[in-house]
Amino acid sequence: MMLQNRCKDTGAVLSPCTKVCKISPATSLCLGCGRTLDEIAAWSRATDEYKLRVWARLESANKALVEN
């Protein structure tokens, strides 16, 4: 499943935030978006290249969950 990660109007890389902001003590990942605290903190000043790498990791993790 390919997630929509760019704004259709501007092409800007969208945030994966789902407004469910809770970090899992077991995985250190946000239960809403799946990002690490470092990824969340860096997002607003990160390059598009960095953001797309985060999206790729999230999509890969999501695919692994769906397949298992």
DSSP file (Angstrom, degrees, kcal/mol; ACC not computed):
  #  RESIDUE AA STRUCTURE BP1 BP2  ACC     N-H-->O    O-->H-N    N-H-->O    O-->H-N    TCO  KAPPA ALPHA  PHI   PSI    X-CA   Y-CA   Z-CA
    1    1 A M              0   0    0      0, 0.0     2,-0.6     0, 0.0    62,-0.1   0.000 360.0 360.0 360.0 118.2    0.0    0.0    0.0
    2    2 A M        -     0   0    0      1,-0.0     2,-0.2     3,-0.0    57,-0.0  -0.768 360.0-142.8 -88.6 122.3    1.6    3.3   -1.1
    3    3 A L        -     0   0    0     -2,-0.6     2,-0.7    52,-0.1    56,-0.1  -0.569  20.5-110.8 -83.6 147.7    0.8    6.1    1.2
    4    4 A Q        +     0   0    0     -2,-0.2    -1,-0.1     1,-0.1     3,-0.0  -0.688  46.2 163.2 -77.3 114.4    0.1    9.6   -0.1
    5    5 A N        +     0   0    0     -2,-0.7     9,-2.2     2,-0.0     2,-0.4   0.326  49.1  66.3-119.9   8.3    3.1   11.6    1.1
    6    6 A R  B    S-A   13   0A   0      7,-0.3     2,-0.3     9,-0.0     7,-0.2  -0.984  82.6-111.4-130.6 143.7    3.0   14.7   -1.1
    7    7 A C     >  -     0   0    0      5,-2.8     4,-2.0    -2,-0.4    -2,-0.0  -0.531  22.3-142.1 -67.5 129.9    0.5   17.6   -1.3
    8    8 A K  T  4 S+     0   0    0     -2,-0.3    -1,-0.1     1,-0.2     0, 0.0   0.823  97.8  43.3 -64.9 -30.9   -1.3   17.4   -4.6
    9    9 A D  T  4 S+     0   0    0      1,-0.1    -1,-0.2     3,-0.1    -2,-0.0   0.913 131.1  16.1 -81.7 -45.3   -1.3   21.2   -4.9
   10   10 A T  T  4 S-     0   0    0      2,-0.1    -2,-0.2     0, 0.0     3,-0.1   0.654  88.2-127.5-107.1 -19.0    2.2   22.1   -3.9
   11   11 A G     <  +     0   0    0     -4,-2.0    -3,-0.1     1,-0.3     3,-0.0   0.464  56.3 150.6  81.7   0.4    4.2   18.9   -4.0
   12   12 A A        -     0   0    0     -6,-0.1    -5,-2.8     1,-0.1     2,-0.5  -0.353  56.2-105.3 -65.7 145.7    5.4   19.5   -0.5
   13   13 A V  B     -A    6   0A   0     -7,-0.2    -7,-0.3    -3,-0.1     2,-0.1  -0.614  40.3-137.0 -73.9 124.0    6.2   16.4    1.5
   14   14 A L        -     0   0    0     -9,-2.2    -1,-0.1    -2,-0.5     0, 0.0  -0.416  15.2-108.4 -81.2 155.4    3.4   15.9    4.0
   15   15 A S        -     0   0    0     -2,-0.1    -1,-0.1     1,-0.1    -9,-0.0  -0.614  14.8-141.1 -78.7 141.7    3.8   15.0    7.7
   16   16 A P        +     0   0    0      0, 0.0    -1,-0.1     0, 0.0    19,-0.0   0.418  57.3 135.5 -81.0   3.3    2.7   11.4    8.6
   17   17 A C        -     0   0    0      1,-0.1    -2,-0.1     2,-0.1     4,-0.1  -0.250  34.4-175.8 -57.0 133.9    1.3   12.8   11.9
   18   18 A T        -     0   0    0      2,-0.1    -1,-0.1     0, 0.0     3,-0.1   0.272  48.3-110.8-111.7   6.9   -2.2   11.4   12.7
   19   19 A K  S    S+     0   0    0      1,-0.1     2,-0.5     0, 0.0    -2,-0.1   0.710  89.7 114.6  66.5  22.4   -2.7   13.5   15.8
   20   20 A V        -     0   0    0      2,-0.0     2,-1.1    10,-0.0    12,-0.8  -0.778  46.6-180.0-116.5  81.5   -2.4   10.4   18.0
   21   21 A C        +     0   0    0     -2,-0.5     2,-0.3    10,-0.1     9,-0.0  -0.700  23.7 127.1 -97.5  93.3    0.8   11.4   19.8
   22   22 A K        -     0   0    0     -2,-1.1     9,-3.4     2,-0.0     2,-0.5  -0.956  47.6-139.2-146.6 124.8    1.8    8.7   22.2
   23   23 A I  B     -B   30   0B   0     -2,-0.3     7,-0.2     7,-0.3    13,-0.1  -0.718  19.2-129.1 -88.7 128.9    5.3    7.0   22.3
   24   24 A S     >  -     0   0    0      5,-2.9     4,-2.7    -2,-0.5     5,-0.3  -0.619   6.8-149.6 -73.9 125.8    5.3    3.3   22.9
   25   25 A P  T  4 S+     0   0    0      0, 0.0    -1,-0.2     0, 0.0    -2,-0.0   0.817  96.6  53.6 -64.1 -28.5    7.7    2.4   25.8
   26   26 A A  T  4 S+     0   0    0      1,-0.1    -2,-0.0     3,-0.1    -3,-0.0   0.872 126.9  16.0 -75.0 -37.7    8.4   -0.9   24.1
   27   27 A T  T  4 S-     0   0    0      2,-0.2    -1,-0.1    -3,-0.0     3,-0.1   0.591  88.3-131.0-113.1 -14.2    9.4    0.4   20.7
   28   28 A S     <  +     0   0    0     -4,-2.7     9,-0.5     1,-0.3     2,-0.3   0.739  69.1 124.3  62.7  24.7   10.1    4.1   21.2
   29   29 A L  B    S-C   36   0C   0     -5,-0.3    -5,-2.9     7,-0.1    -1,-0.3  -0.857  72.1-102.8-112.3 149.8    7.9    4.8   18.2
   30   30 A C  B  >  -B   23   0B   0      5,-2.7     4,-1.5    -2,-0.3    -7,-0.3  -0.528  22.9-143.3 -67.7 132.2    4.8    7.0   18.1
   31   31 A L  T  4 S+     0   0    0     -9,-3.4    -1,-0.1    -2,-0.3   -10,-0.1   0.724  97.0  48.2 -70.4 -20.7    1.7    4.9   18.1
   32   32 A G  T  4 S+     0   0    0    -12,-0.8    -1,-0.2   -10,-0.3   -11,-0.1   0.940 131.4   8.1 -82.8 -53.7    0.0    7.3   15.7
   33   33 A C  T  4 S-     0   0    0    -13,-0.3    -2,-0.2     2,-0.1   -12,-0.1   0.629  89.4-124.1-109.7 -16.8    2.5    7.8   12.9
   34   34 A G     <  +     0   0    0     -4,-1.5     2,-0.1     1,-0.3    -3,-0.1   0.520  63.1 135.2  86.9   4.5    5.3    5.3   13.7
   35   35 A R        -     0   0    0     -6,-0.1    -5,-2.7     1,-0.1    -1,-0.3  -0.474  54.9-116.5 -86.0 159.0    8.1    7.9   13.8
   36   36 A T  B  >  -C   29   0C   0     -7,-0.2     4,-2.3    -2,-0.1     5,-0.2  -0.423  31.5-106.9 -80.5 165.0   10.8    8.1   16.4
   37   37 A L  H  > S+     0   0    0     -9,-0.5     4,-2.7     1,-0.2     5,-0.2   0.890 122.5  53.5 -60.3 -39.1   11.1   11.1   18.7
   38   38 A D  H  > S+     0   0    0      2,-0.2     4,-2.0     1,-0.2    -1,-0.2   0.910 109.0  48.2 -62.6 -42.0   14.2   12.2   16.7
   39   39 A E  H  > S+     0   0    0      2,-0.2     4,-1.1     1,-0.2    -2,-0.2   0.905 113.0  48.1 -64.9 -40.9   12.2   12.0   13.5
   40   40 A I  H  < S+     0   0    0     -4,-2.3     3,-0.5     1,-0.2     4,-0.5   0.936 112.9  47.8 -63.8 -46.6    9.3   14.0   15.0
   41   41 A A  H  < S+     0   0    0     -4,-2.7     3,-0.3     1,-0.2    -1,-0.2   0.848 115.6  44.5 -64.1 -35.5   11.6   16.7   16.4
   42   42 A A  H >X S+     0   0    0     -4,-2.0     3,-1.3    -5,-0.2     4,-0.7   0.656  88.8  92.2 -83.0 -16.2   13.5   17.1   13.1
   43   43 A W  G >< S+     0   0    0     -4,-1.1     3,-1.1    -3,-0.5    -1,-0.2   0.843  78.8  54.1 -53.4 -47.6   10.5   17.1   10.8
   44   44 A S  G 34 S+     0   0    0     -4,-0.5    -1,-0.3    -3,-0.3    -2,-0.1   0.746 121.2  30.7 -65.9 -23.2    9.8   20.9   10.6
   45   45 A R  G <4 S+     0   0    0     -3,-1.3    -1,-0.3    -4,-0.2    -2,-0.2   0.301  95.8 116.0-115.4   8.9   13.4   21.7    9.5
   46   46 A A    <<  -     0   0    0     -3,-1.1     2,-0.1    -4,-0.7    -3,-0.0  -0.391  67.1-110.5 -78.6 154.7   14.2   18.5    7.6
   47   47 A T     >  -     0   0    0      1,-0.1     4,-2.4    -2,-0.1     5,-0.2  -0.371  28.1-111.4 -74.8 160.9   14.9   18.3    3.9
   48   48 A D  H  > S+     0   0    0      1,-0.2     4,-2.7     2,-0.2     5,-0.2   0.879 119.6  58.2 -59.7 -37.2   12.5   16.7    1.5
   49   49 A E  H  > S+     0   0    0      2,-0.2     4,-1.7     1,-0.2    -1,-0.2   0.925 108.1  45.0 -59.2 -45.7   15.1   13.9    1.0
   50   50 A Y  H  > S+     0   0    0      2,-0.2     4,-2.2     1,-0.2    -2,-0.2   0.937 112.9  50.8 -62.4 -47.6   15.1   13.2    4.8
   51   51 A K  H  X S+     0   0    0     -4,-2.4     4,-2.6     1,-0.2    -2,-0.2   0.895 109.4  50.2 -59.9 -41.2   11.3   13.3    4.9
   52   52 A L  H  X S+     0   0    0     -4,-2.7     4,-2.3     2,-0.2    -1,-0.2   0.843 107.9  53.5 -68.4 -32.4   10.9   10.9    2.0
   53   53 A R  H  X S+     0   0    0     -4,-1.7     4,-2.1    -5,-0.2    -1,-0.2   0.900 109.4  48.8 -65.5 -39.8   13.4    8.5    3.7
   54   54 A V  H  X S+     0   0    0     -4,-2.2     4,-2.6     2,-0.2    -2,-0.2   0.943 111.3  49.7 -63.2 -46.8   11.2    8.5    6.8
   55   55 A W  H  X S+     0   0    0     -4,-2.6     4,-2.9     1,-0.2     5,-0.2   0.904 108.7  53.0 -57.7 -41.8    8.1    7.9    4.7
   56   56 A A  H  X S+     0   0    0     -4,-2.3     4,-2.2     1,-0.2    -1,-0.2   0.905 110.1  47.7 -62.3 -41.0    9.9    5.0    3.0
   57   57 A R  H  X S+     0   0    0     -4,-2.1     4,-2.5     2,-0.2    -1,-0.2   0.914 112.6  49.1 -65.1 -42.1   10.7    3.4    6.4
   58   58 A L  H  X S+     0   0    0     -4,-2.6     4,-2.5     2,-0.2    -2,-0.2   0.909 111.9  48.3 -63.5 -42.3    7.1    3.9    7.5
   59   59 A E  H  X S+     0   0    0     -4,-2.9     4,-2.4     2,-0.2    -1,-0.2   0.889 111.9  49.8 -65.9 -38.7    5.7    2.3    4.3
   60   60 A S  H  X S+     0   0    0     -4,-2.2     4,-2.2    -5,-0.2    -2,-0.2   0.917 112.0  47.5 -65.3 -43.0    8.1   -0.6    4.7
   61   61 A A  H  X S+     0   0    0     -4,-2.5     4,-1.9     2,-0.2    -2,-0.2   0.900 112.4  49.9 -64.2 -40.4    7.1   -1.1    8.3
   62   62 A N  H  X S+     0   0    0     -4,-2.5     4,-2.2     1,-0.2    -2,-0.2   0.906 109.9  50.7 -64.7 -42.0    3.4   -0.9    7.3
   63   63 A K  H  X S+     0   0    0     -4,-2.4     4,-2.3     1,-0.2    -1,-0.2   0.907 108.6  52.0 -62.2 -41.7    3.9   -3.4    4.6
   64   64 A A  H  X S+     0   0    0     -4,-2.2     4,-1.3     1,-0.2    -1,-0.2   0.885 109.7  49.7 -63.3 -38.6    5.6   -5.8    7.0
   65   65 A L  H  < S+     0   0    0     -4,-1.9    -1,-0.2     2,-0.2    -2,-0.2   0.905 111.5  48.1 -64.9 -41.8    2.7   -5.5    9.4
   66   66 A V  H  < S+     0   0    0     -4,-2.2    -2,-0.2     1,-0.2    -1,-0.2   0.878 111.6  50.2 -67.5 -38.4    0.2   -6.2    6.6
   67   67 A E  H  <        0   0    0     -4,-2.3    -1,-0.2     1,-0.2    -2,-0.2   0.760 360.0 360.0 -73.3 -24.3    2.1   -9.2    5.4
   68   68 A N     <        0   0    0     -4,-1.3    -1,-0.2    -5,-0.2    -2,-0.2   0.429 360.0 360.0 -97.4 360.0    2.4  -10.8    8.8
